[in-house]
Amino acid sequence: MKISIISLSIILLMLVLAGCTGNAVYLKTDKKYDKTDYKNIKIYSITNPSENYEIIGYVSTYSSDANREGERLRNNLKKQAAKYGADAIIGFKLNIAISGGGGAQGVAVKFLP
């Protein structure tokens, strides 16, 4: 019976870890902006788009199964940035490891009028 409980615990732990995802945000400003719609956030791989902007902070998201979740990682990143009022993410990077894990990161910015 004891072996069955240990085996079941190990299998449950493996299932939980197989679908791990997470997010991180590092804010650079104390300014508060209204939340934006994540669907409208632009993503740039460059760090200097033609519009003037203010940096809100660094956003990142990761998944243990990034091979199949590139679009989901991109949307999670946009959702994190939208919470803080971002209009765009600059310096976007999508990293996928050989093991299948990986993440997306960039800098959330607010365009200036």
Biotite code that builds the C-alpha atoms (Angstrom):
import biotite.structure as struc

atoms = struc.array([
    struc.Atom([0.000, 0.000, 0.000], chain_id="A", res_id=1, res_name="MET", atom_name="CA", element="C"),
    struc.Atom([2.837, 2.366, 0.909], chain_id="A", res_id=2, res_name="LYS", atom_name="CA", element="C"),
    struc.Atom([4.510, 1.773, -2.484], chain_id="A", res_id=3, res_name="ILE", atom_name="CA", element="C"),
    struc.Atom([1.241, 2.549, -4.283], chain_id="A", res_id=4, res_name="SER", atom_name="CA", element="C"),
    struc.Atom([0.901, 5.897, -2.515], chain_id="A", res_id=5, res_name="ILE", atom_name="CA", element="C"),
    struc.Atom([4.506, 6.803, -3.319], chain_id="A", res_id=6, res_name="ILE", atom_name="CA", element="C"),
    struc.Atom([4.059, 5.763, -6.964], chain_id="A", res_id=7, res_name="SER", atom_name="CA", element="C"),
    struc.Atom([0.831, 7.723, -7.250], chain_id="A", res_id=8, res_name="LEU", atom_name="CA", element="C"),
    struc.Atom([2.504, 10.784, -5.693], chain_id="A", res_id=9, res_name="SER", atom_name="CA", element="C"),
    struc.Atom([5.389, 10.590, -8.163], chain_id="A", res_id=10, res_name="ILE", atom_name="CA", element="C"),
    struc.Atom([3.024, 10.263, -11.140], chain_id="A", res_id=11, res_name="ILE", atom_name="CA", element="C"),
    struc.Atom([0.932, 13.200, -9.910], chain_id="A", res_id=12, res_name="LEU", atom_name="CA", element="C"),
    struc.Atom([4.055, 15.332, -9.457], chain_id="A", res_id=13, res_name="LEU", atom_name="CA", element="C"),
    struc.Atom([5.215, 14.483, -12.989], chain_id="A", res_id=14, res_name="MET", atom_name="CA", element="C"),
    struc.Atom([1.834, 15.492, -14.435], chain_id="A", res_id=15, res_name="LEU", atom_name="CA", element="C"),
    struc.Atom([1.880, 18.788, -12.573], chain_id="A", res_id=16, res_name="VAL", atom_name="CA", element="C"),
    struc.Atom([5.424, 19.610, -13.664], chain_id="A", res_id=17, res_name="LEU", atom_name="CA", element="C"),
    struc.Atom([4.756, 18.618, -17.278], chain_id="A", res_id=18, res_name="ALA", atom_name="CA", element="C"),
    struc.Atom([2.403, 21.566, -17.731], chain_id="A", res_id=19, res_name="GLY", atom_name="CA", element="C"),
    struc.Atom([4.284, 24.243, -15.805], chain_id="A", res_id=20, res_name="CYS", atom_name="CA", element="C"),
    struc.Atom([3.871, 27.812, -16.951], chain_id="A", res_id=21, res_name="THR", atom_name="CA", element="C"),
    struc.Atom([4.685, 31.058, -15.264], chain_id="A", res_id=22, res_name="GLY", atom_name="CA", element="C"),
    struc.Atom([5.013, 34.806, -15.657], chain_id="A", res_id=23, res_name="ASN", atom_name="CA", element="C"),
    struc.Atom([7.281, 37.517, -14.316], chain_id="A", res_id=24, res_name="ALA", atom_name="CA", element="C"),
    struc.Atom([7.075, 41.313, -14.409], chain_id="A", res_id=25, res_name="VAL", atom_name="CA", element="C"),
    struc.Atom([9.719, 43.830, -13.362], chain_id="A", res_id=26, res_name="TYR", atom_name="CA", element="C"),
    struc.Atom([8.302, 47.362, -13.341], chain_id="A", res_id=27, res_name="LEU", atom_name="CA", element="C"),
    struc.Atom([10.632, 50.237, -14.097], chain_id="A", res_id=28, res_name="LYS", atom_name="CA", element="C"),
    struc.Atom([8.173, 53.051, -13.378], chain_id="A", res_id=29, res_name="THR", atom_name="CA", element="C"),
    struc.Atom([5.788, 53.965, -10.571], chain_id="A", res_id=30, res_name="ASP", atom_name="CA", element="C"),
    struc.Atom([3.337, 55.537, -13.032], chain_id="A", res_id=31, res_name="LYS", atom_name="CA", element="C"),
    struc.Atom([-0.040, 53.862, -13.249], chain_id="A", res_id=32, res_name="LYS", atom_name="CA", element="C"),
    struc.Atom([-1.726, 53.450, -16.630], chain_id="A", res_id=33, res_name="TYR", atom_name="CA", element="C"),
    struc.Atom([-5.177, 52.152, -17.462], chain_id="A", res_id=34, res_name="ASP", atom_name="CA", element="C"),
    struc.Atom([-5.267, 48.517, -18.488], chain_id="A", res_id=35, res_name="LYS", atom_name="CA", element="C"),
    struc.Atom([-5.155, 48.006, -22.256], chain_id="A", res_id=36, res_name="THR", atom_name="CA", element="C"),
    struc.Atom([-6.624, 45.295, -24.473], chain_id="A", res_id=37, res_name="ASP", atom_name="CA", element="C"),
    struc.Atom([-3.946, 42.663, -25.029], chain_id="A", res_id=38, res_name="TYR", atom_name="CA", element="C"),
    struc.Atom([-5.213, 42.054, -28.564], chain_id="A", res_id=39, res_name="LYS", atom_name="CA", element="C"),
    struc.Atom([-4.114, 45.585, -29.523], chain_id="A", res_id=40, res_name="ASN", atom_name="CA", element="C"),
    struc.Atom([-0.568, 45.316, -28.184], chain_id="A", res_id=41, res_name="ILE", atom_name="CA", element="C"),
    struc.Atom([2.043, 45.447, -30.931], chain_id="A", res_id=42, res_name="LYS", atom_name="CA", element="C"),
    struc.Atom([5.137, 43.264, -30.727], chain_id="A", res_id=43, res_name="ILE", atom_name="CA", element="C"),
    struc.Atom([8.507, 44.418, -32.085], chain_id="A", res_id=44, res_name="TYR", atom_name="CA", element="C"),
    struc.Atom([11.712, 42.407, -32.199], chain_id="A", res_id=45, res_name="SER", atom_name="CA", element="C"),
    struc.Atom([13.559, 45.730, -32.472], chain_id="A", res_id=46, res_name="ILE", atom_name="CA", element="C"),
    struc.Atom([14.197, 47.899, -29.436], chain_id="A", res_id=47, res_name="THR", atom_name="CA", element="C"),
    struc.Atom([13.611, 51.242, -31.081], chain_id="A", res_id=48, res_name="ASN", atom_name="CA", element="C"),
    struc.Atom([10.279, 51.544, -32.932], chain_id="A", res_id=49, res_name="PRO", atom_name="CA", element="C"),
    struc.Atom([9.609, 54.776, -34.803], chain_id="A", res_id=50, res_name="SER", atom_name="CA", element="C"),
    struc.Atom([7.210, 56.078, -32.134], chain_id="A", res_id=51, res_name="GLU", atom_name="CA", element="C"),
    struc.Atom([8.290, 57.786, -28.900], chain_id="A", res_id=52, res_name="ASN", atom_name="CA", element="C"),
    struc.Atom([7.648, 55.664, -25.826], chain_id="A", res_id=53, res_name="TYR", atom_name="CA", element="C"),
    struc.Atom([8.164, 55.301, -22.106], chain_id="A", res_id=54, res_name="GLU", atom_name="CA", element="C"),
    struc.Atom([9.352, 52.016, -20.626], chain_id="A", res_id=55, res_name="ILE", atom_name="CA", element="C"),
    struc.Atom([6.899, 50.431, -18.214], chain_id="A", res_id=56, res_name="ILE", atom_name="CA", element="C"),
    struc.Atom([8.954, 47.352, -17.390], chain_id="A", res_id=57, res_name="GLY", atom_name="CA", element="C"),
    struc.Atom([10.270, 43.939, -18.337], chain_id="A", res_id=58, res_name="TYR", atom_name="CA", element="C"),
    struc.Atom([7.761, 41.124, -18.914], chain_id="A", res_id=59, res_name="VAL", atom_name="CA", element="C"),
    struc.Atom([8.393, 37.417, -19.360], chain_id="A", res_id=60, res_name="SER", atom_name="CA", element="C"),
    struc.Atom([6.504, 34.156, -19.485], chain_id="A", res_id=61, res_name="THR", atom_name="CA", element="C"),
    struc.Atom([7.664, 30.567, -19.701], chain_id="A", res_id=62, res_name="TYR", atom_name="CA", element="C"),
    struc.Atom([6.350, 27.069, -20.292], chain_id="A", res_id=63, res_name="SER", atom_name="CA", element="C"),
    struc.Atom([7.756, 23.585, -19.918], chain_id="A", res_id=64, res_name="SER", atom_name="CA", element="C"),
    struc.Atom([6.245, 22.745, -23.347], chain_id="A", res_id=65, res_name="ASP", atom_name="CA", element="C"),
    struc.Atom([7.253, 25.762, -25.428], chain_id="A", res_id=66, res_name="ALA", atom_name="CA", element="C"),
    struc.Atom([7.644, 23.703, -28.614], chain_id="A", res_id=67, res_name="ASN", atom_name="CA", element="C"),
    struc.Atom([3.867, 23.622, -29.006], chain_id="A", res_id=68, res_name="ARG", atom_name="CA", element="C"),
    struc.Atom([2.991, 26.837, -27.221], chain_id="A", res_id=69, res_name="GLU", atom_name="CA", element="C"),
    struc.Atom([4.729, 29.661, -29.086], chain_id="A", res_id=70, res_name="GLY", atom_name="CA", element="C"),
    struc.Atom([1.498, 31.537, -29.798], chain_id="A", res_id=71, res_name="GLU", atom_name="CA", element="C"),
    struc.Atom([0.247, 30.987, -26.256], chain_id="A", res_id=72, res_name="ARG", atom_name="CA", element="C"),
    struc.Atom([3.516, 32.361, -24.867], chain_id="A", res_id=73, res_name="LEU", atom_name="CA", element="C"),
    struc.Atom([3.154, 35.431, -27.085], chain_id="A", res_id=74, res_name="ARG", atom_name="CA", element="C"),
    struc.Atom([-0.432, 35.983, -25.883], chain_id="A", res_id=75, res_name="ASN", atom_name="CA", element="C"),
    struc.Atom([0.533, 35.450, -22.225], chain_id="A", res_id=76, res_name="ASN", atom_name="CA", element="C"),
    struc.Atom([3.249, 38.061, -22.631], chain_id="A", res_id=77, res_name="LEU", atom_name="CA", element="C"),
    struc.Atom([0.775, 40.506, -24.171], chain_id="A", res_id=78, res_name="LYS", atom_name="CA", element="C"),
    struc.Atom([-1.715, 39.862, -21.344], chain_id="A", res_id=79, res_name="LYS", atom_name="CA", element="C"),
    struc.Atom([0.952, 40.597, -18.715], chain_id="A", res_id=80, res_name="GLN", atom_name="CA", element="C"),
    struc.Atom([1.892, 43.847, -20.453], chain_id="A", res_id=81, res_name="ALA", atom_name="CA", element="C"),
    struc.Atom([-1.772, 44.856, -20.856], chain_id="A", res_id=82, res_name="ALA", atom_name="CA", element="C"),
    struc.Atom([-2.316, 44.724, -17.082], chain_id="A", res_id=83, res_name="LYS", atom_name="CA", element="C"),
    struc.Atom([0.105, 47.637, -16.753], chain_id="A", res_id=84, res_name="TYR", atom_name="CA", element="C"),
    struc.Atom([-1.246, 49.706, -19.665], chain_id="A", res_id=85, res_name="GLY", atom_name="CA", element="C"),
    struc.Atom([1.340, 48.837, -22.311], chain_id="A", res_id=86, res_name="ALA", atom_name="CA", element="C"),
    struc.Atom([0.786, 49.652, -25.970], chain_id="A", res_id=87, res_name="ASP", atom_name="CA", element="C"),
    struc.Atom([3.636, 47.497, -27.242], chain_id="A", res_id=88, res_name="ALA", atom_name="CA", element="C"),
    struc.Atom([6.391, 45.059, -26.376], chain_id="A", res_id=89, res_name="ILE", atom_name="CA", element="C"),
    struc.Atom([9.830, 45.858, -27.781], chain_id="A", res_id=90, res_name="ILE", atom_name="CA", element="C"),
    struc.Atom([12.882, 43.624, -27.946], chain_id="A", res_id=91, res_name="GLY", atom_name="CA", element="C"),
    struc.Atom([10.651, 40.554, -28.152], chain_id="A", res_id=92, res_name="PHE", atom_name="CA", element="C"),
    struc.Atom([12.422, 37.199, -27.907], chain_id="A", res_id=93, res_name="LYS", atom_name="CA", element="C"),
    struc.Atom([11.025, 33.688, -28.058], chain_id="A", res_id=94, res_name="LEU", atom_name="CA", element="C"),
    struc.Atom([13.415, 31.056, -26.705], chain_id="A", res_id=95, res_name="ASN", atom_name="CA", element="C"),
    struc.Atom([12.848, 27.324, -27.013], chain_id="A", res_id=96, res_name="ILE", atom_name="CA", element="C"),
    struc.Atom([15.286, 24.820, -25.521], chain_id="A", res_id=97, res_name="ALA", atom_name="CA", element="C"),
    struc.Atom([16.088, 21.400, -26.928], chain_id="A", res_id=98, res_name="ILE", atom_name="CA", element="C"),
    struc.Atom([14.306, 19.921, -23.908], chain_id="A", res_id=99, res_name="SER", atom_name="CA", element="C"),
    struc.Atom([11.070, 21.607, -25.034], chain_id="A", res_id=100, res_name="GLY", atom_name="CA", element="C"),
    struc.Atom([10.891, 24.253, -22.335], chain_id="A", res_id=101, res_name="GLY", atom_name="CA", element="C"),
    struc.Atom([11.268, 27.906, -23.078], chain_id="A", res_id=102, res_name="GLY", atom_name="CA", element="C"),
    struc.Atom([9.785, 31.336, -22.826], chain_id="A", res_id=103, res_name="GLY", atom_name="CA", element="C"),
    struc.Atom([9.089, 34.722, -24.253], chain_id="A", res_id=104, res_name="ALA", atom_name="CA", element="C"),
    struc.Atom([10.293, 38.079, -22.999], chain_id="A", res_id=105, res_name="GLN", atom_name="CA", element="C"),
    struc.Atom([10.403, 41.722, -23.879], chain_id="A", res_id=106, res_name="GLY", atom_name="CA", element="C"),
    struc.Atom([10.055, 45.266, -22.615], chain_id="A", res_id=107, res_name="VAL", atom_name="CA", element="C"),
    struc.Atom([6.536, 46.667, -22.122], chain_id="A", res_id=108, res_name="ALA", atom_name="CA", element="C"),
    struc.Atom([6.222, 50.268, -23.314], chain_id="A", res_id=109, res_name="VAL", atom_name="CA", element="C"),
    struc.Atom([3.630, 53.037, -23.414], chain_id="A", res_id=110, res_name="LYS", atom_name="CA", element="C"),
    struc.Atom([3.570, 55.166, -26.546], chain_id="A", res_id=111, res_name="PHE", atom_name="CA", element="C"),
    struc.Atom([3.757, 58.907, -25.867], chain_id="A", res_id=112, res_name="LEU", atom_name="CA", element="C"),
    struc.Atom([1.400, 61.376, -27.553], chain_id="A", res_id=113, res_name="PRO", atom_name="CA", element="C"),
])
